[in-house]
Each structure stands twice: as structure tokens, then as C-alpha cells.
Amino acid sequence: MIDIILLGGLVLALVEVVKIALGGRYSRFYPLIAIAIGLILSAILNYQYGTIQEIITSGIIVGASAVGLWETGKNSIGK
């Protein structure tokens, strides 16, 4: 199974691309976008290795960890 930490970083980068594409609007939806991207990546990369429950769970964990990683970094810097 693809490492969840690596997927978290990839989700974080893809959410940043979405933020740039949207011009910073709709910021309240970024956590949902992160979870959706996490679910999609988990389904694409892990469909052979696990059941649908494992894929959905890992996708939600990846998306939520990407959001938490971003918020922790943002709060540490003090922006």
C-alpha cells in the first residue's frame, strides 16, 4: 500500500494548486477538497491492495492529515 504520509504531501500540494486556480476564493471548502482528493488518490493508487472500506478510510485519513499539516504549519508561522 502506498505510504499515507507520501499521499498526504501529494494531497497538500494538489490542494495548493486548486487554491491558486480558484484565486483564493472558497477557502471554507478547502478541507472538503482535500478529503475528496485524498479519496480519489487512495482509490487510484490502492485499488488492488485493499477492500473498499480500507480505501475509503485511508482516503479520509490522507485528506484530513493534509488539512492538519497545513493548519499546523500556518499556526506555527503565525500567519
PADREN-391794 format. One line per field, with one value per residue (C-alpha): residue in one letter; x, y, z. Coordinates in Angstrom, 1 decimal. Layout:
! PADREN-391794
residuo: c(A | ...)
east: c(X | ...)
north: c(Y | ...)
up: c(Z | ...)
This chain:
! PADREN-391794
residuo: c(M | I | D | I | I | L | L | G | G | L | V | L | A | L | V | E | V | V | K | I | A | L | G | G | R | Y | S | R | F | Y | P | L | I | A | I | A | I | G | L | I | L | S | A | I | L | N | Y | Q | Y | G | T | I | Q | E | I | I | T | S | G | I | I | V | G | A | S | A | V | G | L | W | E | T | G | K | N | S | I | G | K)
east: c(0.0 | 1.3 | 2.5 | -0.1 | 2.5 | 3.5 | -0.1 | -0.6 | 2.1 | 0.7 | -2.8 | -1.4 | 0.4 | -2.7 | -4.9 | -2.4 | -2.8 | -6.6 | -6.2 | -4.1 | -6.6 | -9.5 | -7.6 | -8.0 | -11.8 | -14.0 | -11.5 | -14.1 | -14.3 | -10.5 | -10.8 | -13.5 | -11.5 | -8.5 | -10.6 | -12.0 | -8.5 | -7.4 | -10.2 | -9.5 | -5.8 | -6.4 | -8.8 | -6.4 | -3.3 | -4.6 | -7.5 | -5.6 | -4.5 | -7.5 | -11.2 | -13.4 | -13.6 | -9.8 | -9.6 | -12.2 | -10.8 | -7.2 | -8.5 | -10.3 | -7.2 | -4.9 | -7.2 | -7.7 | -3.9 | -3.1 | -5.5 | -4.0 | -0.5 | -1.4 | -3.1 | -0.2 | 2.3 | 0.2 | -0.3 | 3.4 | 4.5 | 1.7 | 0.1)
north: c(0.0 | 3.5 | 5.2 | 7.5 | 10.2 | 10.5 | 10.7 | 13.4 | 15.5 | 15.0 | 16.0 | 19.1 | 20.1 | 19.4 | 21.5 | 24.3 | 24.0 | 24.2 | 27.3 | 29.0 | 28.0 | 29.4 | 32.6 | 32.1 | 32.1 | 29.5 | 28.9 | 27.2 | 24.3 | 23.5 | 20.8 | 19.1 | 19.4 | 17.8 | 14.9 | 14.4 | 14.5 | 12.0 | 9.7 | 9.9 | 9.3 | 6.4 | 4.8 | 5.2 | 4.0 | 1.4 | -0.3 | -3.6 | -3.9 | -3.4 | -3.6 | -0.6 | 0.2 | 0.3 | 2.6 | 5.0 | 5.1 | 5.7 | 8.4 | 10.3 | 9.9 | 11.3 | 14.3 | 15.1 | 14.8 | 17.1 | 19.7 | 19.2 | 19.5 | 22.8 | 24.3 | 23.3 | 25.0 | 28.0 | 28.4 | 27.8 | 30.6 | 32.9 | 34.0)
up: c(0.0 | -0.9 | 2.2 | 3.7 | 4.6 | 1.0 | -0.1 | 2.5 | 1.0 | -2.5 | -1.4 | 0.3 | -3.0 | -5.1 | -2.8 | -3.2 | -6.9 | -6.5 | -4.3 | -6.9 | -9.7 | -7.7 | -6.8 | -3.0 | -3.1 | -1.4 | 1.4 | 3.6 | 1.1 | 1.0 | 3.7 | 1.7 | -1.4 | 0.4 | 1.6 | -1.9 | -3.5 | -0.8 | -1.6 | -5.3 | -4.9 | -2.5 | -4.9 | -7.8 | -6.1 | -3.7 | -5.6 | -6.0 | -2.4 | -0.2 | 0.3 | -0.4 | 3.3 | 3.6 | 0.5 | 1.8 | 5.3 | 4.0 | 1.7 | 4.5 | 6.7 | 4.0 | 3.3 | 7.0 | 7.7 | 4.8 | 6.3 | 9.7 | 8.3 | 6.6 | 9.7 | 12.0 | 9.7 | 9.3 | 13.0 | 13.7 | 11.5 | 12.8 | 9.6)
